[in-house]
Amino acid sequence: MDVRINELVEFAKKKFGLNNYYLQDYQFYRSINFFNETVYTLSMEWFPNHAVLEEDGSNPEGTASIELDITSRKIKSAIFVMGKSFAIDGVKFSNNKDDVIKWVENETGLQFGTQFNIHKENEGEFYFMACVDGVSVSPSGYIDVKFNADGKLTLFSIHGQFPSKNLIKEGKFTLTLDRLGDLKKEQLKLIESHLYDQKKIIYIYAMEEIFVTNDGETTIKFEAFADKSQFLKINQTIYWDEPINKPFKRKKIRWVEELTAEQAFSCEPSPDSFPITKVDQEKCMMAVKNLLRMEYPNESGNWILNFLYRDKGYIHVTLKENKQNNRLFQRKIKVMIDGTSLQVVNYMDSKLLLNVFDNFQEPPLITISKDQAYQKLKQFFELRPFYVYDLNRKHYVLCGKLDCHYGVNATSGEVRALDDL
């Protein structure tokens, strides 16, 4: 074993008290963080000394799956299978919130109340979220901690963003709902909701959440961080004159990269961090068009190339239908393109998933107007301060998040909590 790997293995063994365990397997992974930097991690599977791989290929009870950042040696996650730990002198808590918080602070280097706060807690479970002096951030960071009845750590994970002070443009939150004017009504949308237990579809007026800068001048869509921070917006409709009369041949997707120790310890930049050039865009557009000409020959003009992003050596392309409707789940096509040859490897159409709603009862007639729904909901509108990352300015700006946790049934006029739907 490479001496550098062995150092990390021994570090993890000591930290989590794994003297009753043996290293079953390890592997390197890499990812791109929010700032387009390549991060390498070492993932380890530790089996209890008395255990072997299960017949079905699953890890035995008590397996410790540990992932750590090889540069900082910070633990990214530690999971003990089925909540069972055979660790000796490992991480152990009393059911004292202050003890858990202190351990998280020591482990992460983050400060409670300033950089993270409690989101939710249960017996033996604590869930934390990123903040800036108590103010929520977007995109957010998350920390989960769980321990069993003996107080032994069974889960720790940290992911997402915990912004440093130099990226924050601090201010005093002064934005109010009254200053938002017509935006509140504009963000009220008519959407299709599914009642799975009743196999019914209903129409609901609900707020499409949005961020508004503290000066009230600029809005930032909530969806901007829903997928990839490095995505490239295209929004171009694809047209063609002639179909291609041959079937598309799918190729197997490689979901896991095979990485060497040299790549990891030298922090070799991932191809996913490279920009998608204009030439790349044009070749991807042509490759997607040819796919559509083969698989959707009669649908010229029906699809919009929404955005591109890199992941695991592929360029992923998302297509949306040109004609959008009020449905909660819109039909999309995801196309995977080889990052080197720029040829389509495979694709997925969400139509198969949406077919489950074909047997649902169609929604009744809409009898409630948007104005009526607005009057019913305006008392429930919320405006909470958030520090939001501005992709153009490259720092976090103070915003208000306009949101509402209630919706109005467009047929009956009933006001219900959205979580109940």
NORZI-V132307 format. One record per residue. RES is the residue in three letters. D_LAST is the distance of its C-alpha to the last C-alpha in Angstrom with 1 decimal. Layout:
res={RES;RES}
d_last={D_LAST;D_LAST}
This chain:
res={MET;ASP;VAL;ARG;ILE;ASN;GLU;LEU;VAL;GLU;PHE;ALA;LYS;LYS;LYS;PHE;GLY;LEU;ASN;ASN;TYR;TYR;LEU;GLN;ASP;TYR;GLN;PHE;TYR;ARG;SER;ILE;ASN;PHE;PHE;ASN;GLU;THR;VAL;TYR;THR;LEU;SER;MET;GLU;TRP;PHE;PRO;ASN;HIS;ALA;VAL;LEU;GLU;GLU;ASP;GLY;SER;ASN;PRO;GLU;GLY;THR;ALA;SER;ILE;GLU;LEU;ASP;ILE;THR;SER;ARG;LYS;ILE;LYS;SER;ALA;ILE;PHE;VAL;MET;GLY;LYS;SER;PHE;ALA;ILE;ASP;GLY;VAL;LYS;PHE;SER;ASN;ASN;LYS;ASP;ASP;VAL;ILE;LYS;TRP;VAL;GLU;ASN;GLU;THR;GLY;LEU;GLN;PHE;GLY;THR;GLN;PHE;ASN;ILE;HIS;LYS;GLU;ASN;GLU;GLY;GLU;PHE;TYR;PHE;MET;ALA;CYS;VAL;ASP;GLY;VAL;SER;VAL;SER;PRO;SER;GLY;TYR;ILE;ASP;VAL;LYS;PHE;ASN;ALA;ASP;GLY;LYS;LEU;THR;LEU;PHE;SER;ILE;HIS;GLY;GLN;PHE;PRO;SER;LYS;ASN;LEU;ILE;LYS;GLU;GLY;LYS;PHE;THR;LEU;THR;LEU;ASP;ARG;LEU;GLY;ASP;LEU;LYS;LYS;GLU;GLN;LEU;LYS;LEU;ILE;GLU;SER;HIS;LEU;TYR;ASP;GLN;LYS;LYS;ILE;ILE;TYR;ILE;TYR;ALA;MET;GLU;GLU;ILE;PHE;VAL;THR;ASN;ASP;GLY;GLU;THR;THR;ILE;LYS;PHE;GLU;ALA;PHE;ALA;ASP;LYS;SER;GLN;PHE;LEU;LYS;ILE;ASN;GLN;THR;ILE;TYR;TRP;ASP;GLU;PRO;ILE;ASN;LYS;PRO;PHE;LYS;ARG;LYS;LYS;ILE;ARG;TRP;VAL;GLU;GLU;LEU;THR;ALA;GLU;GLN;ALA;PHE;SER;CYS;GLU;PRO;SER;PRO;ASP;SER;PHE;PRO;ILE;THR;LYS;VAL;ASP;GLN;GLU;LYS;CYS;MET;MET;ALA;VAL;LYS;ASN;LEU;LEU;ARG;MET;GLU;TYR;PRO;ASN;GLU;SER;GLY;ASN;TRP;ILE;LEU;ASN;PHE;LEU;TYR;ARG;ASP;LYS;GLY;TYR;ILE;HIS;VAL;THR;LEU;LYS;GLU;ASN;LYS;GLN;ASN;ASN;ARG;LEU;PHE;GLN;ARG;LYS;ILE;LYS;VAL;MET;ILE;ASP;GLY;THR;SER;LEU;GLN;VAL;VAL;ASN;TYR;MET;ASP;SER;LYS;LEU;LEU;LEU;ASN;VAL;PHE;ASP;ASN;PHE;GLN;GLU;PRO;PRO;LEU;ILE;THR;ILE;SER;LYS;ASP;GLN;ALA;TYR;GLN;LYS;LEU;LYS;GLN;PHE;PHE;GLU;LEU;ARG;PRO;PHE;TYR;VAL;TYR;ASP;LEU;ASN;ARG;LYS;HIS;TYR;VAL;LEU;CYS;GLY;LYS;LEU;ASP;CYS;HIS;TYR;GLY;VAL;ASN;ALA;THR;SER;GLY;GLU;VAL;ARG;ALA;LEU;ASP;ASP;LEU}
d_last={53.3;53.4;54.5;51.7;49.1;51.0;50.8;47.0;46.8;49.1;47.1;43.8;45.8;47.2;44.1;42.0;45.0;44.9;48.5;47.2;45.6;47.0;45.7;44.4;43.4;42.7;41.6;41.4;38.3;38.1;35.4;35.3;34.1;32.6;36.2;37.3;39.3;39.8;39.0;40.4;39.3;40.9;38.7;40.3;39.7;41.6;42.2;43.5;47.2;46.9;44.1;44.0;41.5;39.7;40.7;37.4;37.9;35.4;36.5;37.8;36.3;37.2;37.6;37.5;35.9;37.1;36.8;38.9;39.9;43.5;44.6;43.3;43.0;39.7;37.4;34.3;32.9;34.2;32.4;34.0;32.7;31.0;31.5;35.2;38.0;41.7;42.6;45.7;46.0;42.7;40.0;39.4;37.6;37.8;34.5;35.5;33.2;36.3;37.7;34.6;34.5;38.2;38.0;35.3;37.5;40.5;38.7;37.1;39.5;36.7;36.9;34.3;33.2;34.8;33.1;30.3;28.4;26.3;22.6;21.8;24.2;24.3;27.4;29.1;26.5;26.5;24.4;26.0;25.3;27.9;29.1;32.2;33.7;30.4;28.7;25.8;26.7;25.2;25.5;25.2;26.9;25.7;27.7;26.7;29.2;29.2;32.1;32.9;34.5;37.8;36.6;37.2;35.0;32.7;30.6;31.2;29.8;30.0;28.7;28.0;30.0;31.9;33.9;37.5;39.0;41.1;37.9;36.6;37.6;37.1;36.9;35.9;32.5;33.2;30.4;28.7;25.9;28.8;30.4;27.6;28.3;26.8;24.8;22.0;21.7;22.4;19.4;17.0;15.9;14.6;12.3;11.1;7.5;7.6;6.7;9.2;10.4;11.3;12.4;11.3;10.8;9.9;11.2;9.8;12.3;11.6;14.3;15.8;17.2;21.0;24.0;27.0;30.4;31.9;34.4;31.7;33.4;31.3;27.7;26.5;23.4;20.9;21.0;24.8;24.4;21.6;24.1;27.8;29.8;32.7;31.2;33.4;31.9;33.6;31.5;34.3;34.1;36.0;38.6;41.3;44.0;44.7;42.7;44.0;44.8;44.3;41.4;39.8;40.6;37.9;39.2;37.8;35.8;37.3;34.4;36.7;39.7;43.0;44.3;47.7;48.7;50.7;47.8;45.7;48.5;49.7;46.2;46.7;44.3;41.6;41.7;38.1;39.4;41.7;40.8;40.0;43.1;43.6;45.5;42.6;40.2;42.5;43.0;39.3;38.8;41.5;40.3;36.8;38.4;40.6;37.7;35.9;39.3;39.5;35.9;34.6;38.1;37.0;34.2;36.4;34.7;31.2;30.4;30.4;31.5;29.0;30.3;32.5;32.7;34.8;33.7;35.8;38.6;36.6;35.6;32.0;31.3;27.9;28.0;25.5;25.8;27.9;25.8;22.3;19.7;16.3;14.5;12.1;14.6;18.2;21.0;23.4;26.6;27.8;31.6;33.6;37.2;40.0;40.8;44.6;45.2;42.3;41.8;38.5;38.0;34.6;31.4;27.9;26.0;22.2;22.7;23.0;19.6;18.1;20.0;17.6;15.7;19.0;18.5;15.2;15.8;16.4;14.4;16.4;18.7;17.8;19.5;18.3;20.3;19.5;21.9;20.3;16.9;18.9;20.6;17.6;16.1;19.4;19.8;16.8;18.2;19.4;22.4;23.3;26.5;26.4;29.2;28.4;30.7;32.4;33.4;36.3;37.7;37.1;36.1;33.2;33.0;31.5;28.4;25.7;22.1;20.4;16.7;14.0;11.0;9.9;9.3;11.0;10.5;13.6;14.9;14.6;14.6;12.2;11.1;7.9;7.2;5.3;5.5;3.8;0.0}
